[in-house]
């Protein structure tokens, strides 16, 4: 009987939480704590890994790509990296999906909501929304419309290029920008596209939003201290089992590896590009990236094998 009662109670709580995640009245009457935190990065920059760790805090309710995922699938968008300001249809879809996400009633797309219970009446006012997104070209839209606190993740251009190549995305039209050189390779064009997109986003964010800029490599090499610092910068409660979380996500051995795995030996992942890209490919990525004018990753030492 006791087991049955607990199961019934659990079902009631789950139903109530789902109702609260979809109801416009509840969202306006019981908003999440301010500010909303937007974890923003270029795709394949480690944001899923970082987001999952931050989501362990009792201070946050985590949404994984509540705009990008339904836009690409349910809304039939074609590219992740899209300039919505110059695309009226995309802007309209982004506005609909973003308004729901930032108000705490996201589109019910699979795997967007990390924990439905965090939307319950008792939880909403005690938590910040943490929204992970991967289109830096929408930075201006997010800043102007929602004024979130932005956690902006940067990753080495060669690491991102390698990841795109392994996914088969390197030559996608949204990741190739003309450098002005008719003979430029896809690696050079990618480096330029990456640097230009990040520079555009940072220029906007630094002028318009409270923000923190985080280098992926620092987190990967020194996870114990750097994630603790990150929780503190964002003013989030550090999980009680913090040491265990870091061990599971940053020092995991003998796990099944796929392109979306968030448990890893993080220090091994950080500079995998040094081993798997040729010197010529690295030089071409750097050439295009340098043309973009982004001030990060500009030292010679940052482009040498580790």
SULNOR-V5413 format. One line per field, one symbol per residue. phi: phi as a letter, one per 40 degrees, with the letter a starting at -180 (. if undefined). A space follows every 10 residues. Layout:
# SULNOR-V5413
phi->???
This chain:
# SULNOR-V5413
phi->.ccccccccc ccccccccdc cbcccccccb ccccccbbcb acdgbgcccc cccccccccb bbbcfcbccc ccbccgcbbc cbcccbbdcc cccdccccdc cccgbcdccd gcccaccccc dccdcbbccb bcabbcccdc cccccbfccb bbbbbddccc cccccccgbd ccdcbbbccg cccccccccc dccccccccd ccdccccbbc abbbcdcccc cbcdcccccc dcccfbccdc bdcccccccb bcbfbccacb cbbacccccd bccccbbcdc ccccccdccc ccgcccfbcd ccbcdc
